[in-house]
Amino acid sequence: MNQKSSIPAFIKILGWFISLFAFSLGFWHTHLGLREFRALSSSNGSIIISAIILLLLIVAYYRAIGGMKVALIFYALCAFFFFTFNINSFYPTYLGRKLLKEEAIAINDTLQNFTSRVNRDFGKEDINKKYNSVCDLRDLLKQEISKQSGFGERSKDYLQQINNIIGEPYIKPNINVGHSPEEWSFIANEYYDLINKRLKSYVAENLGVGKVDIIDRINEVNKTYSPQLEKIIEDNSRVNIDSIRSNPQINTLQQVVTRMDNICSDANKIYAQNVKNGPAKACNKYGEVKTQNLGTFAHTIGSVRERIDKVDTWGIIILCLFIDFIVPLAIYFLIRRNENEDESEANQRSPFKKFRKPGPVHMND
């Protein structure tokens, strides 16, 4: 007589409890991952969709444990649905800050490279050197006038050096030395503006107005936004996925990208006309900031594909696999009906048999 091993009822109940707990986790994070679709025109409509999938999954899982192998197919389909949208919940929540940092670094690198290329290709090396020298002397002149008792001999020497570099028309020295801090400050600012105007005219004469405009614009963007980008990169605070569109850091990234792309369009026109024996473009447009769509299904799938070689990406994938596949399938193989046991025998050994109504009792004569 063959002996059939019997699984204790409490083991079956415990197995079902574990599976149902995993299903509930999958259900909730599927709801979070589906919210962007706004089922029933509500962010909570995803609960209904997740509940439908959950109920079908439980029925399929129950029938699979009972011995109906085809039910595993329906379970696998439901579990795959849970797995996909669980990733869309876990991935941006866990990696939101890191993804924002990575894009800020990429944008900052693009800005620095673009700035360097424009200054290198649109400006002549000797003009750039003279430009930088005049800027240094201009700052020294302003400091000398405002803090060293007005327009004296040293100030005249600085101005003479500036005139020697940029040539005619020369900027004349001030006759009035000044007698108070207010007068010194006024004279200093006046000469600062005069030198800037003359310097811009000098560069335009040697490089062309269009190139000077591009150089000035990209340098201004670099000066304004580089410190802000560095602060974003250094920040370690959590990113709130629910208010991602109004995140000030992402808005800053989009402002940088928009201004760079506008300059890029103008730079490429000039570049194609003036740069010979080289590429026809000074830059490629960046487009929309990707983290602006953080938490959306499209962004999650695209980002996972791009970062599939990263350990943290695989951490999320393994976690979702564990919740949606590994745990339920492990319980399935541990408590499923034996191959040589028919369904009536399995029902006799079910942990839920005590809740069934007893059938009619047949007495033998």
VOGU-3710 file (C-alpha; in Angstrom, 3 decimals, decimal comma):
1> mnqkssipaf> 0,000/0,000/0,000  1,516/3,363/-1,065  2,003/5,936/1,618  1,285/9,545/0,639  3,021/12,289/2,556  0,561/14,699/4,066  1,284/18,441/4,430  0,101/19,742/7,810  -2,813/22,137/7,625  -0,979/24,899/9,497
11> ikilgwfisl> 1,827/24,783/6,868  -0,725/25,272/4,110  -2,354/28,142/5,972  1,058/29,732/6,603  1,956/29,304/2,930  -1,254/30,973/1,832  -0,668/33,791/4,324  2,825/34,407/2,885  1,523/34,378/-0,685  -1,378/36,694/0,121
21> fafslgfwht> 0,978/39,081/1,882  3,197/39,156/-1,234  0,099/39,668/-3,402  -0,998/42,600/-1,235  2,410/44,259/-1,636  2,218/43,735/-5,375  -1,337/45,073/-5,445  -0,474/48,306/-3,613  2,657/49,133/-5,600  0,845/48,315/-8,834
31> hlglrefral> -1,729/50,901/-7,799  1,084/53,449/-7,226  2,690/52,575/-10,552  -0,618/52,951/-12,414  -1,714/56,303/-11,007  -0,394/58,321/-13,965  -2,946/56,614/-16,254  -5,784/58,148/-14,204  -8,304/55,345/-14,686  -11,879/56,585/-14,228
41> sssngsiiis> -10,399/60,117/-14,499  -9,019/59,774/-10,994  -5,607/59,005/-9,524  -7,381/56,435/-7,310  -8,943/54,637/-10,264  -5,784/52,546/-10,410  -6,925/50,817/-7,212  -9,834/49,270/-9,118  -7,594/48,022/-11,934  -5,110/46,609/-9,440
51> aiilllliva> -7,934/44,933/-7,512  -9,237/43,228/-10,676  -5,780/41,853/-11,435  -5,345/40,789/-7,801  -8,614/38,851/-7,728  -7,840/37,083/-11,010  -4,348/36,288/-9,730  -5,683/34,743/-6,496  -8,236/32,601/-8,366  -5,577/31,392/-10,823
61> yyraiggmkv> -3,118/30,736/-8,009  -5,706/28,758/-6,017  -6,591/26,620/-9,007  -2,888/26,071/-9,789  -2,222/24,833/-6,258  -5,257/22,604/-6,593  -3,618/20,849/-9,546  -4,821/22,798/-12,609  -1,536/23,473/-14,356  -3,049/25,705/-17,040
71> alifyalcaf> -3,990/28,121/-14,266  -0,266/28,873/-13,885  -0,388/30,671/-17,226  -3,016/33,108/-15,973  -1,134/33,520/-12,702  2,082/34,302/-14,627  0,314/36,927/-16,751  -1,112/38,659/-13,667  2,241/38,425/-11,855  4,016/39,946/-14,865
81> ffftfninsf> 1,555/42,845/-14,811  2,252/43,363/-11,099  6,019/43,061/-11,687  6,040/45,718/-14,418  4,138/48,345/-12,487  5,837/47,505/-9,196  9,061/48,588/-10,908  7,319/51,813/-11,946  6,589/52,413/-8,251  9,851/51,299/-6,606
91> yptylgrkll> 12,316/52,570/-9,228  11,610/56,357/-9,175  10,953/56,355/-5,422  14,259/54,692/-4,586  16,426/56,222/-7,340  14,738/59,610/-7,868  17,543/61,651/-6,297  20,271/59,670/-8,039  18,587/60,038/-11,434  18,230/63,788/-10,877
101> keeaiaindt> 21,916/64,029/-9,940  23,000/62,043/-12,984  21,055/64,328/-15,306  22,366/67,461/-13,578  25,914/66,161/-14,082  25,193/65,409/-17,753  23,715/68,886/-18,326  26,616/70,572/-16,526  29,132/68,625/-18,635  27,226/69,607/-21,786
111> lqnftsrvnr> 27,243/73,258/-20,731  30,983/73,263/-19,977  31,852/71,487/-23,234  29,623/73,781/-25,267  31,092/76,881/-23,625  34,649/75,702/-24,254  33,943/74,840/-27,877  32,257/78,152/-28,662  35,070/80,134/-27,059  37,663/78,024/-28,865
121> dfgkedinkk> 36,087/77,991/-32,329  34,423/81,404/-32,404  37,196/83,355/-30,731  40,782/83,726/-31,912  43,364/82,687/-29,372  45,178/86,045/-29,311  41,862/87,920/-29,028  40,860/85,757/-26,096  44,148/86,423/-24,342  43,793/90,179/-24,848
131> ynsvcdlrdl> 40,160/90,011/-23,727  41,104/88,230/-20,502  44,006/90,638/-19,859  41,761/93,670/-20,282  39,154/92,154/-17,944  41,813/91,628/-15,258  43,115/95,195/-15,653  39,550/96,561/-15,650  38,864/94,890/-12,286  42,148/96,177/-10,840
141> lkqeiskqsg> 41,344/99,684/-12,065  37,919/99,641/-10,458  39,368/98,419/-7,178  42,153/101,015/-7,278  39,796/103,946/-7,881  37,109/102,950/-5,371  39,407/101,849/-2,528  42,667/103,738/-2,990  41,672/107,393/-2,845  40,408/107,951/-6,354
151> fgerskdylq> 41,902/108,181/-9,830  45,640/108,402/-9,100  48,891/107,475/-10,816  48,385/103,726/-10,503  44,920/104,047/-12,018  46,413/105,929/-14,952  48,966/103,163/-15,409  46,227/100,488/-15,520  44,270/102,531/-18,048  47,363/103,008/-20,193
161> qinniigepy> 47,945/99,247/-20,269  44,342/98,739/-21,392  44,742/101,315/-24,174  47,962/99,641/-25,330  46,164/96,294/-25,670  42,971/97,318/-27,482  44,312/100,378/-29,304  42,402/103,348/-30,636  40,094/104,984/-29,850  41,837/105,403/-26,505
171> ikpninvghs> 40,012/105,869/-23,223  41,214/109,132/-21,680  42,235/109,299/-18,000  40,015/111,185/-15,614  41,117/114,716/-14,664  39,113/114,688/-11,440  40,761/112,492/-8,785  37,740/112,610/-6,496  37,456/113,710/-2,881  35,071/111,235/-1,195
181> peewsfiane> 34,189/107,550/-1,272  30,985/108,391/-3,126  32,884/110,228/-5,877  35,479/107,446/-6,099  32,739/104,836/-6,463  31,033/106,875/-9,179  34,295/107,294/-11,129  35,130/103,584/-10,739  31,739/102,466/-12,095  31,945/104,981/-14,938
191> yydlinkrlk> 35,296/103,615/-16,103  34,151/100,031/-15,662  31,282/100,667/-18,084  33,509/102,571/-20,527  36,019/99,739/-20,674  33,278/97,130/-21,158  31,819/99,108/-24,047  35,207/99,571/-25,694  36,157/95,928/-25,117  32,957/94,671/-26,701
201> syvaenlgvg> 33,533/96,906/-29,708  37,131/95,673/-29,996  36,103/92,012/-29,955  33,311/92,629/-32,462  35,741/94,310/-34,865  38,043/91,303/-34,754  35,587/88,410/-34,538  32,263/89,604/-35,904  29,127/90,702/-34,073  27,346/87,332/-34,337
211> kvdiidrine> 30,192/85,373/-32,802  30,615/87,870/-29,981  26,903/87,601/-29,185  27,114/83,787/-29,016  30,211/83,914/-26,821  28,638/86,446/-24,468  25,385/84,506/-24,200  26,919/81,109/-23,472  29,400/82,606/-21,010  26,538/84,341/-19,215
221> vnktyspqle> 24,556/81,090/-19,012  27,632/79,294/-17,702  28,290/81,956/-15,081  24,638/82,048/-13,944  23,794/78,353/-13,842  27,030/76,485/-13,077  26,791/77,255/-9,316  23,121/76,176/-9,301  23,944/72,921/-11,075  26,688/72,207/-8,549
231> kiiednsrvn> 24,210/72,698/-5,689  21,780/70,235/-7,302  24,586/67,702/-7,697  25,598/68,096/-4,035  22,015/67,799/-2,723  21,077/64,472/-1,120  17,483/65,217/-0,099  14,634/62,944/-1,156  12,748/63,774/-4,355  8,962/63,893/-4,000
241> idsirsnpqi> 7,562/62,025/-7,005  4,041/63,393/-6,470  5,178/66,994/-7,064  7,896/66,341/-9,617  6,566/68,844/-12,152  6,885/71,705/-9,677  10,293/70,662/-8,350  12,459/73,852/-8,459  15,630/71,913/-9,232  14,094/70,240/-12,277
251> ntlqqvvtrm> 12,735/73,631/-13,374  16,292/74,992/-13,129  17,602/72,140/-15,283  14,948/72,881/-17,910  15,843/76,584/-17,883  19,505/75,756/-18,532  18,616/73,336/-21,321  16,201/75,772/-22,988  18,756/78,579/-23,015  21,515/76,277/-24,245
261> dnicsdanki> 19,320/74,958/-27,061  18,413/78,501/-28,167  22,082/79,463/-28,292  22,886/76,164/-30,001  20,501/76,942/-32,877  22,168/80,311/-33,520  25,662/78,905/-33,023  25,118/76,121/-35,555  24,097/78,660/-38,231  27,280/80,667/-37,736
271> yaqnvkngpa> 29,384/77,542/-37,312  28,290/76,080/-40,658  29,221/79,334/-42,417  32,553/80,033/-40,763  34,150/76,788/-39,607  35,765/74,998/-42,532  37,165/71,490/-42,770  35,207/70,358/-39,733  31,783/69,276/-38,539  28,847/71,431/-39,564
281> kacnkygevk> 27,562/71,768/-35,995  28,867/73,407/-32,855  26,453/71,410/-30,687  23,440/69,114/-30,561  20,251/70,210/-28,863  19,548/68,558/-25,517  15,754/68,767/-25,640  13,480/68,040/-22,685  14,898/67,267/-19,251  14,249/63,555/-18,720
291> tqnlgtfaht> 13,718/63,688/-14,953  10,821/66,037/-15,605  8,912/62,811/-16,343  10,229/60,925/-13,310  7,656/58,386/-12,134  5,961/57,935/-15,503  5,867/54,512/-17,139  7,743/55,695/-20,239  10,549/57,273/-18,205  10,917/54,242/-15,943
301> igsvreridk> 11,169/51,737/-18,800  13,576/53,954/-20,747  15,740/54,623/-17,704  15,862/50,948/-16,697  16,954/50,052/-20,222  19,688/52,708/-20,173  20,882/51,764/-16,674  20,513/47,989/-16,978  24,220/47,598/-16,175  23,878/49,410/-12,822
311> vdtwgiiilc> 23,706/47,485/-9,542  20,957/49,694/-8,085  18,754/49,027/-11,125  19,139/45,286/-10,651  18,349/45,718/-6,952  14,869/47,015/-7,873  14,343/44,292/-10,489  15,319/41,527/-8,044  13,068/42,965/-5,317  10,054/42,992/-7,645
321> lfidfivpla> 10,859/39,500/-8,906  11,013/38,303/-5,305  7,637/39,805/-4,394  5,711/38,880/-7,533  7,281/35,584/-8,659  9,777/33,954/-6,310  7,705/33,980/-3,092  4,365/32,817/-4,619  6,036/30,164/-6,801  8,068/28,861/-3,865
331> iyflirrnen> 4,846/28,408/-1,879  3,181/26,837/-4,923  5,825/24,117/-5,187  5,768/23,527/-1,435  2,029/23,110/-0,897  0,618/22,165/-4,304  -1,384/18,947/-4,809  0,648/15,790/-5,531  0,700/14,472/-9,088  -0,838/11,134/-8,058
341> edeseanqrs> -3,560/12,719/-5,937  -6,952/13,467/-7,467  -8,850/16,657/-6,720  -11,254/15,013/-4,241  -8,315/13,765/-2,201  -6,745/17,189/-2,310  -9,967/18,721/-1,039  -9,963/16,255/1,838  -6,516/17,531/2,804  -7,351/21,209/2,272
351> pfkkfrkpgp> -6,783/23,434/5,311  -10,136/25,047/4,503  -12,174/21,791/4,554  -13,696/22,552/7,935  -15,493/25,533/6,375  -17,284/23,341/3,817  -20,799/22,072/4,348  -20,829/18,282/4,860  -22,423/16,288/2,043  -25,074/13,590/2,472
361> vhmnd> -24,019/10,460/4,325  -24,696/7,171/2,501  -25,270/4,130/4,691  -24,496/0,688/3,385  -27,145/-1,945/3,936
//
